[in-house]
Amino acid sequence: MGSFGCLEHLSVKRVYIILVNWNGWRDTLECMNSLMRLTYSDFRIIICDNASSDDSRGQIKNWATRNNLPYAEYQCPLTDVGGTAHLDPLLTLIATNRNLGFAAGNNVGMRYALARDDAAYCWLLNNDTIVEPDALEHLVSRMRGDESIGICGSTIRLYHDRERIQALGGGYYCRWIGLPWHYGRFFKRWDGTVNQLRAESWMNYVEGASMLVSRQFLERVGYMSEDYFLYFEEADWALRAKNQFRLGYAPQSIIYHKVGGSIGTCSNPLNKSSVCDYYNIRNRIRFTRRFYPALLPMVYLVLVGECMIRLLSARWERAFMILGLMLQRGADLEKRP
C-alpha cells in the first residue's frame, strides 16, 4: 500500500465510503459489518459522527478493536487537509463536534477524501442501510462505463420488507407542487426487472440513501448545499449539475434501507416525526424559492391542503407550524426549530 501523496502507487479506482452517524451506532455497526463483505477491494470508510450523545464513537472504536481493524480518529480541522499524511487506515472516524445535518456531515467526509488526493469516487451511504457484497462493484462499473455520469444510484429495498422498493436509483421532483416521487416506490412487489435507461431518463435526482459521486463532479459542481440540514439536498445537487453531468442508476447494486430509523422519516404525513415534518415543509419552500420562485403560489396551495390534513387529525401544532413557515421571509427559513 502506498503512502498519502504517492499517487503512482495508489489505485485510480479508490472509493471513500462515507457514513454520517447521529446517535445510531447500532445501525452504523450493522452497516459496517455488511461493508466488510464487499467484493470491491479498493475502498476506505469514513464515519462522520454528528456529536452523538449515545457514546457512538466509543462503541465504533470498540467494534474496530474487536475486529482488529486499524482506524484513525480526527476532529474537523484536520479533515480538510486529509488527516495525517502517512496514515492510510481502512476506517477513519471524524468527530464533527456538533450536529451538522445530512449534507454538512457528508461534506466533512468528502472534503477529507478529496484532500487525500487518491479518491476517484465518494459513496454517500446512509448509516441505517446494509449492502449486498457486490453493490459497490456495480456502482463503479456503471460510472466507469459512462464518464458523463456524475452521481449514480442503487436499487433501494426496504430493510424490513425486502421485496418492497423504496427507490430504483432515484426519482422525479415535480416543481409544480414541490413534491418528489421515488421511481418504483408504488410497486407492490418488485420482480427484479427494470428498464435502466427509462429509469435514468425519468429521474431528476438520485435517492440519497446511496449515491456514488465522482471526483470530477465534486471538483466542478461542488459539495452539497448545507442550508437545508435535512431533505432536498439531492435535488439541489442534481439541479446545480444540470447540463454538466448525467444521473446514473446501477440496478444490480442492492441496498436495504431501514427508512427513517434515526429521525422518523415517513411518506404518510400523519406518521412523520416533528423533525421530519418541519424540515420537509421548510425545505420545499426553500427549494422552490431558490430554483422556481414563480411556482411558489402553486406550492403554497398544496401546503394549505397539508395544513388541512393536520387540522382534521387534530395535530394543531403541526398545522400552525406549516402556516408559520409559509408566512416567513426567506431569511427566516434559516432558523431551526
PLY file of the C-alpha trace (Angstrom):
ply
format ascii 1.0
element vertex 337
property float x
property float y
property float z
element edge 336
property int vertex1
property int vertex2
end_header
0.00 0.00 0.00
1.42 3.35 -0.99
1.51 6.39 1.25
-0.55 9.55 1.04
0.62 11.76 -1.82
2.33 8.96 -3.79
-0.41 8.58 -6.41
1.67 6.36 -8.66
1.35 3.65 -6.00
-2.38 4.04 -5.47
-5.32 2.75 -7.46
-7.21 5.27 -9.56
-10.42 3.47 -8.57
-10.39 4.12 -4.84
-13.77 4.74 -3.27
-14.27 6.53 0.02
-17.45 5.29 1.69
-18.99 8.00 3.88
-21.44 7.28 6.70
-22.95 10.03 8.84
-23.80 8.84 12.34
-26.00 10.60 14.87
-26.95 8.54 17.92
-27.18 5.45 15.76
-24.13 3.31 16.43
-26.09 0.04 16.28
-27.26 0.80 12.76
-23.80 2.03 11.81
-22.11 -1.16 13.01
-24.61 -3.34 11.17
-23.85 -1.33 8.04
-20.10 -1.70 8.69
-20.42 -5.46 9.01
-22.01 -5.58 5.56
-19.30 -3.31 4.12
-16.64 -5.72 5.35
-18.08 -8.27 2.89
-17.77 -6.03 -0.18
-16.23 -7.69 -3.24
-14.81 -4.35 -4.41
-11.39 -4.20 -2.82
-10.12 -0.62 -3.12
-12.16 1.32 -0.61
-11.81 3.23 2.64
-14.55 4.05 5.14
-15.17 7.41 6.77
-17.65 7.73 9.63
-18.61 11.32 10.44
-20.16 11.46 13.90
-22.50 14.42 14.36
-21.91 14.97 18.08
-23.75 11.84 19.23
-24.74 11.63 22.88
-25.05 7.81 23.00
-21.28 7.01 23.10
-21.35 6.20 19.38
-17.67 6.96 18.88
-16.70 4.73 21.79
-18.87 1.89 20.50
-17.45 2.21 16.98
-13.86 2.22 18.26
-14.58 -0.85 20.42
-16.01 -2.63 17.38
-12.90 -1.77 15.33
-10.61 -3.04 18.10
-12.55 -6.31 18.44
-12.28 -6.85 14.69
-8.56 -5.93 14.52
-9.43 -3.05 12.22
-6.90 -0.20 12.26
-8.51 3.21 12.45
-7.64 6.88 12.68
-9.63 9.46 14.62
-9.75 13.18 13.86
-11.53 16.36 14.80
-12.89 18.51 11.96
-9.94 20.92 11.41
-7.57 18.10 10.46
-10.01 16.58 7.99
-9.75 19.44 5.49
-6.10 18.54 4.88
-6.71 14.80 4.69
-5.64 13.90 8.21
-2.16 12.58 8.97
-0.24 12.12 5.72
1.45 8.77 6.40
-1.64 7.02 7.80
-3.94 5.11 5.47
-6.34 3.12 7.67
-9.38 1.28 6.39
-11.55 3.24 8.84
-11.42 6.94 9.66
-13.64 8.29 12.44
-14.30 12.03 12.35
-15.89 13.99 15.20
-17.78 16.94 13.72
-18.38 18.32 17.25
-21.99 19.36 16.55
-24.99 18.02 14.68
-24.32 19.31 11.18
-27.20 17.51 9.48
-27.06 15.27 6.43
-25.37 17.47 3.84
-22.75 19.14 6.03
-21.91 15.85 7.75
-21.27 14.21 4.39
-19.36 17.26 3.17
-16.88 16.83 6.03
-16.18 13.30 4.81
-15.93 14.34 1.16
-13.51 17.18 1.94
-11.32 14.69 3.80
-11.46 12.24 0.88
-10.57 14.81 -1.76
-7.74 16.18 0.36
-6.21 12.69 0.33
-5.80 13.00 -3.49
-6.35 9.28 -4.12
-10.17 9.37 -4.25
-11.83 8.55 -7.56
-15.32 8.36 -6.02
-17.19 9.04 -2.80
-20.03 6.69 -1.88
-22.52 8.51 0.33
-24.37 5.77 2.17
-26.97 6.11 4.90
-25.82 4.52 8.13
-29.16 2.69 8.54
-28.55 0.53 5.46
-26.91 -2.77 4.72
-25.47 -3.60 1.32
-25.12 -6.64 -0.89
-21.46 -7.67 -1.33
-21.36 -6.62 -4.99
-23.30 -3.35 -4.52
-20.26 -1.07 -4.86
-18.84 -3.06 -7.75
-21.96 -2.44 -9.84
-21.99 1.28 -8.99
-18.37 1.76 -10.05
-18.88 -0.29 -13.19
-21.82 1.87 -14.26
-19.90 5.09 -13.74
-16.72 3.85 -15.39
-18.83 2.77 -18.35
-20.15 6.30 -18.88
-17.96 9.18 -17.73
-20.79 11.68 -18.27
-22.48 10.28 -15.14
-21.70 12.37 -12.07
-23.92 10.62 -9.49
-25.10 7.02 -9.61
-27.85 5.46 -7.51
-28.70 1.95 -6.35
-31.79 -0.21 -6.06
-33.03 0.65 -2.57
-35.19 -2.03 -0.94
-36.91 -1.78 2.41
-34.90 -3.43 5.17
-37.92 -4.91 6.96
-39.78 -5.97 3.78
-37.13 -6.78 1.24
-39.46 -7.39 -1.69
-40.67 -3.79 -1.44
-38.90 -0.94 -3.21
-38.06 2.46 -1.79
-36.42 3.72 -4.99
-34.95 2.44 -8.22
-31.96 4.75 -8.42
-33.78 7.98 -7.72
-36.95 9.77 -8.60
-38.73 12.71 -10.10
-39.21 16.05 -8.39
-42.36 17.83 -9.59
-41.65 21.53 -9.36
-45.33 22.47 -9.80
-46.36 21.07 -6.42
-42.97 20.78 -4.72
-43.08 17.01 -4.21
-40.67 14.19 -5.15
-41.67 10.68 -6.18
-39.12 7.89 -5.88
-39.16 5.75 -9.00
-40.54 2.29 -8.11
-41.98 3.44 -4.80
-45.51 2.33 -5.66
-44.55 -1.19 -6.75
-46.40 -3.67 -4.53
-43.73 -6.27 -5.16
-40.67 -6.00 -7.39
-39.76 -8.95 -9.62
-36.20 -7.73 -10.21
-36.72 -6.45 -13.75
-36.26 -2.79 -14.55
-35.63 -0.66 -17.63
-32.40 1.04 -16.61
-32.41 3.62 -19.40
-36.03 4.55 -18.73
-35.28 4.97 -15.03
-32.27 7.17 -15.78
-34.22 9.33 -18.25
-37.12 9.72 -15.80
-35.27 10.68 -12.64
-34.04 14.18 -11.88
-32.45 13.31 -8.55
-30.65 10.31 -7.04
-32.04 8.84 -3.81
-29.71 9.98 -1.02
-29.53 6.65 0.82
-26.92 5.54 -1.74
-25.10 7.97 -4.04
-21.79 7.25 -5.75
-20.28 10.61 -6.71
-17.27 11.10 -8.98
-14.32 13.27 -8.08
-14.85 15.26 -11.29
-18.42 16.03 -10.18
-17.24 17.35 -6.81
-14.48 19.46 -8.34
-16.81 21.08 -10.90
-20.18 21.25 -9.13
-19.02 21.43 -5.51
-20.35 19.87 -2.33
-23.95 19.58 -1.17
-25.72 22.73 -0.08
-25.63 22.81 3.73
-28.51 25.19 4.37
-31.21 22.50 4.10
-29.92 20.47 7.08
-32.23 17.56 6.10
-34.03 16.74 2.82
-33.87 18.26 -0.68
-30.06 18.30 -0.80
-30.07 15.60 -3.51
-32.48 17.53 -5.75
-30.50 20.74 -5.22
-27.24 18.96 -6.09
-28.68 17.39 -9.23
-30.20 20.66 -10.42
-26.93 22.52 -9.93
-25.21 19.88 -12.08
-27.77 20.01 -14.89
-26.15 20.26 -18.35
-22.80 19.26 -16.81
-23.36 15.67 -15.67
-25.94 12.93 -16.10
-27.54 10.90 -13.33
-26.97 7.15 -13.41
-28.55 4.01 -11.99
-26.96 0.62 -11.32
-29.90 -1.82 -10.93
-27.81 -4.68 -9.52
-26.40 -2.50 -6.75
-28.77 -3.62 -3.99
-29.16 -1.69 -0.72
-31.56 -2.41 2.14
-32.72 0.71 3.96
-34.46 0.99 7.33
-36.01 4.34 6.21
-36.23 6.98 8.89
-34.57 4.91 11.58
-32.99 7.94 13.25
-35.34 10.86 12.53
-38.75 9.36 11.81
-38.92 9.86 8.05
-42.24 8.70 6.59
-44.28 9.47 3.47
-47.53 9.43 5.47
-47.99 12.95 6.94
-49.74 11.51 9.99
-46.80 9.28 10.86
-43.95 11.74 10.34
-41.89 12.84 13.29
-41.97 16.55 14.12
-38.36 16.90 12.89
-39.21 15.21 9.59
-42.34 17.29 9.12
-40.60 20.58 9.87
-37.61 20.14 7.56
-39.68 18.61 4.78
-42.07 21.57 4.70
-39.43 24.22 5.28
-37.19 22.90 2.54
-39.97 22.53 -0.01
-40.45 26.26 0.37
-36.71 26.97 0.39
-36.02 24.84 -2.69
-38.90 26.41 -4.64
-37.80 29.92 -3.73
-34.29 29.15 -4.86
-34.98 27.48 -8.20
-38.64 28.03 -9.15
-39.86 31.23 -7.44
-42.67 31.76 -9.97
-44.22 28.46 -8.83
-44.30 29.34 -5.14
-48.08 30.06 -5.18
-48.73 26.54 -6.52
-46.58 25.00 -3.78
-48.34 27.12 -1.16
-51.69 25.83 -2.41
-50.50 22.26 -1.85
-49.25 23.21 1.62
-52.67 24.61 2.52
-54.01 21.13 1.78
-51.32 19.61 4.01
-52.27 22.05 6.74
-55.91 20.95 6.48
-54.91 17.28 6.83
-53.15 18.05 10.09
-56.07 20.11 11.37
-58.51 17.29 10.60
-56.28 14.88 12.50
-56.12 17.28 15.49
-52.39 17.96 15.02
-52.83 21.63 15.72
-49.18 22.41 16.37
-48.17 20.89 13.03
-50.81 22.91 11.19
-49.60 26.15 12.81
-46.01 25.16 12.01
-46.89 24.95 8.30
-48.71 28.28 8.38
-45.77 29.87 10.18
-43.30 28.64 7.57
-45.48 29.90 4.73
-45.57 33.37 6.30
-41.83 33.60 6.94
-39.49 35.54 4.73
-36.59 33.80 3.03
-34.01 34.75 5.68
-36.24 33.48 8.47
-36.25 29.99 6.94
-32.63 29.71 8.07
-33.83 29.25 11.65
-34.14 25.77 13.14
-36.98 24.70 15.44
0 1
1 2
2 3
3 4
4 5
5 6
6 7
7 8
8 9
9 10
10 11
11 12
12 13
13 14
14 15
15 16
16 17
17 18
18 19
19 20
20 21
21 22
22 23
23 24
24 25
25 26
26 27
27 28
28 29
29 30
30 31
31 32
32 33
33 34
34 35
35 36
36 37
37 38
38 39
39 40
40 41
41 42
42 43
43 44
44 45
45 46
46 47
47 48
48 49
49 50
50 51
51 52
52 53
53 54
54 55
55 56
56 57
57 58
58 59
59 60
60 61
61 62
62 63
63 64
64 65
65 66
66 67
67 68
68 69
69 70
70 71
71 72
72 73
73 74
74 75
75 76
76 77
77 78
78 79
79 80
80 81
81 82
82 83
83 84
84 85
85 86
86 87
87 88
88 89
89 90
90 91
91 92
92 93
93 94
94 95
95 96
96 97
97 98
98 99
99 100
100 101
101 102
102 103
103 104
104 105
105 106
106 107
107 108
108 109
109 110
110 111
111 112
112 113
113 114
114 115
115 116
116 117
117 118
118 119
119 120
120 121
121 122
122 123
123 124
124 125
125 126
126 127
127 128
128 129
129 130
130 131
131 132
132 133
133 134
134 135
135 136
136 137
137 138
138 139
139 140
140 141
141 142
142 143
143 144
144 145
145 146
146 147
147 148
148 149
149 150
150 151
151 152
152 153
153 154
154 155
155 156
156 157
157 158
158 159
159 160
160 161
161 162
162 163
163 164
164 165
165 166
166 167
167 168
168 169
169 170
170 171
171 172
172 173
173 174
174 175
175 176
176 177
177 178
178 179
179 180
180 181
181 182
182 183
183 184
184 185
185 186
186 187
187 188
188 189
189 190
190 191
191 192
192 193
193 194
194 195
195 196
196 197
197 198
198 199
199 200
200 201
201 202
202 203
203 204
204 205
205 206
206 207
207 208
208 209
209 210
210 211
211 212
212 213
213 214
214 215
215 216
216 217
217 218
218 219
219 220
220 221
221 222
222 223
223 224
224 225
225 226
226 227
227 228
228 229
229 230
230 231
231 232
232 233
233 234
234 235
235 236
236 237
237 238
238 239
239 240
240 241
241 242
242 243
243 244
244 245
245 246
246 247
247 248
248 249
249 250
250 251
251 252
252 253
253 254
254 255
255 256
256 257
257 258
258 259
259 260
260 261
261 262
262 263
263 264
264 265
265 266
266 267
267 268
268 269
269 270
270 271
271 272
272 273
273 274
274 275
275 276
276 277
277 278
278 279
279 280
280 281
281 282
282 283
283 284
284 285
285 286
286 287
287 288
288 289
289 290
290 291
291 292
292 293
293 294
294 295
295 296
296 297
297 298
298 299
299 300
300 301
301 302
302 303
303 304
304 305
305 306
306 307
307 308
308 309
309 310
310 311
311 312
312 313
313 314
314 315
315 316
316 317
317 318
318 319
319 320
320 321
321 322
322 323
323 324
324 325
325 326
326 327
327 328
328 329
329 330
330 331
331 332
332 333
333 334
334 335
335 336
